[in-house]
């Protein structure tokens, strides 16, 4: 008795082909799903990074504005401090001209006549006439001993003819140029106004 197995083998072959096609399709679907999943994950990461970058840019822009505002405030503070320093200097030196004129009157020896007084900041230059060189030396010593004047320096001294009046022979006098400085700090024992400081009074028990 003979049995024909050809149809059975053909059916198995077709079944294997169907299984293979099904496996290929499943793998393709699985690969596409994996690709889609990875793509979605990467897209989400990219979107998240872009959001962070945008936030950082916004915060950096805010910080830049704050830095500009700080710079403006620093400039304003510098200007205010500069004005304050000028006001303090003027306040501290408001009596300087008074001290200068007062000391010139006090320290000027007899026989000396001033022609001009010029002040530039702390430095003062006077031009005058002296009956003798000794008068100029005396003036310099007086300046050194003054509580408000300091550092006298003789620039030049020369003989000149000074008209004494009509029908009077010109007098021979010494014309001198002298520089000195004004002390900005009150000497010990004097207040900034130039008056002696009151002595401290101690009580007895």
C-alpha positions as CSV (number, residue, x, y, z in Angstrom):
1,X,0.0,0.0,0.0
2,X,1.5,3.3,-1.1
3,X,0.9,6.7,0.7
4,X,1.5,9.9,-1.1
5,X,3.2,12.4,1.2
6,X,3.7,15.2,-1.3
7,X,0.7,17.3,-0.3
8,X,1.6,17.0,3.3
9,X,5.2,18.2,2.6
10,X,3.9,21.1,0.5
11,X,1.6,22.2,3.3
12,X,4.5,22.1,5.8
13,X,6.6,24.1,3.4
14,X,3.9,26.7,3.0
15,X,3.4,26.8,6.7
16,X,7.1,27.5,7.3
17,X,7.0,30.2,4.7
18,X,4.0,31.8,6.4
19,X,5.8,31.6,9.8
20,X,8.9,33.2,8.2
21,X,6.9,36.1,6.7
22,X,5.1,36.5,10.0
23,X,8.4,36.6,11.9
24,X,9.9,39.1,9.4
25,X,6.8,41.3,9.7
26,X,6.9,41.1,13.5
27,X,10.6,42.0,13.6
28,X,9.9,44.9,11.2
29,X,7.1,46.1,13.4
30,X,9.2,45.7,16.5
31,X,12.1,47.5,14.9
32,X,9.8,50.4,13.9
33,X,8.4,50.5,17.4
34,X,11.9,50.6,18.9
35,X,12.9,53.3,16.4
36,X,9.8,55.3,17.2
37,X,10.4,54.9,20.9
38,X,14.0,56.0,20.6
39,X,13.1,58.9,18.4
40,X,10.4,60.0,20.9
41,X,12.8,59.7,23.8
42,X,15.5,61.7,22.0
43,X,13.0,64.3,20.8
44,X,11.8,64.7,24.4
45,X,15.4,65.1,25.6
46,X,16.0,67.7,22.8
47,X,12.9,69.6,23.7
48,X,13.8,69.6,27.4
49,X,17.4,70.8,26.6
50,X,16.0,73.5,24.3
51,X,13.6,74.7,27.1
52,X,16.5,74.8,29.5
53,X,18.6,76.8,27.0
54,X,15.8,79.2,26.5
55,X,15.4,79.6,30.3
56,X,19.2,80.1,30.7
57,X,19.1,82.8,27.9
58,X,16.2,84.5,29.7
59,X,18.1,84.4,33.1
60,X,21.3,85.6,31.5
61,X,19.5,88.5,29.9
62,X,18.0,89.4,33.3
63,X,21.5,89.2,34.9
64,X,22.9,91.4,32.1
65,X,20.3,94.0,32.9
66,X,21.1,93.7,36.6
67,X,24.8,94.1,35.9
68,X,24.1,97.2,33.8
69,X,22.0,98.6,36.7
70,X,24.8,97.8,39.2
71,X,27.3,99.6,36.9
72,X,24.9,102.6,36.7
73,X,24.6,102.6,40.5
74,X,28.4,102.4,40.9
75,X,28.8,105.4,38.6
76,X,26.2,107.3,40.6
77,X,27.9,106.3,43.9
78,X,31.3,107.4,42.5
79,X,29.9,110.8,41.4
80,X,28.2,111.2,44.8
81,X,31.4,110.4,46.6
82,X,33.4,112.8,44.4
83,X,30.9,115.6,45.2
84,X,31.0,114.6,48.9
85,X,34.8,114.9,48.9
86,X,34.6,118.3,47.2
87,X,32.1,119.5,49.7
88,X,34.1,118.1,52.6
89,X,37.2,119.8,51.3
90,X,35.4,123.1,50.9
91,X,33.9,122.7,54.4
92,X,37.3,121.9,55.9
93,X,39.1,124.8,54.1
94,X,36.4,127.4,54.2
95,X,38.4,129.4,56.7
96,X,41.7,129.1,54.7
97,X,41.6,132.6,53.2
98,X,40.8,134.0,56.6
99,X,43.8,132.2,58.2
100,X,46.1,133.3,55.2
101,X,45.2,137.0,55.5
102,X,45.3,136.9,59.3
103,X,48.7,135.3,59.4
104,X,50.1,137.6,56.7
105,X,49.2,140.6,58.9
106,X,50.5,138.9,62.0
107,X,53.8,137.6,60.6
108,X,54.7,140.5,58.3
109,X,57.7,142.4,59.9
110,X,58.0,146.2,59.7
111,X,59.7,147.4,56.6
112,X,58.1,144.9,54.3
113,X,55.3,145.9,51.8
114,X,53.4,143.3,49.8
115,X,52.7,143.9,46.1
116,X,50.7,140.8,45.3
117,X,49.5,137.6,46.9
118,X,48.6,134.6,44.8
119,X,47.2,131.3,46.1
120,X,47.0,128.0,44.1
121,X,45.5,125.2,46.1
122,X,47.8,124.9,49.2
123,X,50.6,126.9,47.7
124,X,50.9,130.7,48.1
125,X,53.3,133.1,46.3
126,X,53.9,136.7,47.6
127,X,55.8,139.5,45.9
128,X,56.9,142.4,48.0
129,X,59.4,145.1,48.9
130,X,61.8,145.0,51.8
131,X,64.0,147.7,53.1
132,X,66.7,145.1,53.8
133,X,67.5,141.4,53.3
134,X,67.2,140.9,57.0
135,X,63.5,141.8,56.8
136,X,62.9,139.0,54.3
137,X,64.8,136.5,56.6
138,X,62.7,137.6,59.5
139,X,59.5,137.1,57.5
140,X,60.7,133.5,56.6
141,X,61.3,132.7,60.2
142,X,57.9,134.1,61.2
143,X,56.3,131.9,58.5
144,X,58.1,128.8,59.9
145,X,56.8,129.6,63.4
146,X,53.2,130.3,62.2
147,X,50.6,127.7,63.2
148,X,48.9,128.0,59.7
149,X,51.8,128.7,57.3
150,X,54.7,126.4,56.5
151,X,57.7,125.7,54.1
152,X,58.8,129.2,53.2
153,X,61.1,129.2,50.1
154,X,62.7,132.3,48.7
155,X,62.5,132.4,44.9
156,X,64.5,135.5,44.2
157,X,65.4,138.9,45.6
158,X,66.8,141.9,43.7
159,X,67.4,145.6,44.1
160,X,64.9,147.9,42.5
161,X,64.2,151.6,42.4
162,X,60.8,152.5,43.9
163,X,59.4,156.0,43.3
164,X,58.9,157.8,46.7
165,X,56.8,160.7,45.4
166,X,57.1,163.9,43.3
167,X,60.4,165.7,43.6
168,X,61.7,162.9,45.8
169,X,64.6,160.6,44.7
170,X,63.5,157.0,44.1
171,X,64.3,154.6,47.0
172,X,66.5,151.5,46.6
173,X,64.6,148.6,48.0
174,X,64.8,144.8,47.7
175,X,62.0,143.2,45.7
176,X,61.5,139.6,46.6
177,X,59.3,136.6,45.6
178,X,58.5,134.1,48.3
179,X,56.6,130.8,48.2
180,X,55.1,129.0,51.2
181,X,52.2,126.6,51.9
182,X,49.0,126.7,54.0
183,X,48.5,124.0,56.5
184,X,45.2,122.2,56.0
185,X,45.3,120.4,59.4
186,X,44.8,122.5,62.5
187,X,47.9,122.6,64.6
188,X,47.9,120.9,68.0
189,X,45.9,123.0,70.5
190,X,43.8,124.8,67.9
191,X,40.3,124.0,66.7
192,X,39.5,123.9,62.9
193,X,38.2,127.5,63.3
194,X,41.6,128.6,64.5
195,X,40.7,129.2,68.1
196,X,42.5,127.6,71.1
197,X,40.8,124.3,72.2
198,X,39.4,124.5,75.7
199,X,41.5,122.7,78.3
200,X,39.9,119.6,79.8
201,X,38.7,120.2,83.4
202,X,39.1,117.4,85.8
203,X,37.0,117.3,89.0
204,X,38.3,116.5,92.4
205,X,36.5,113.9,94.5
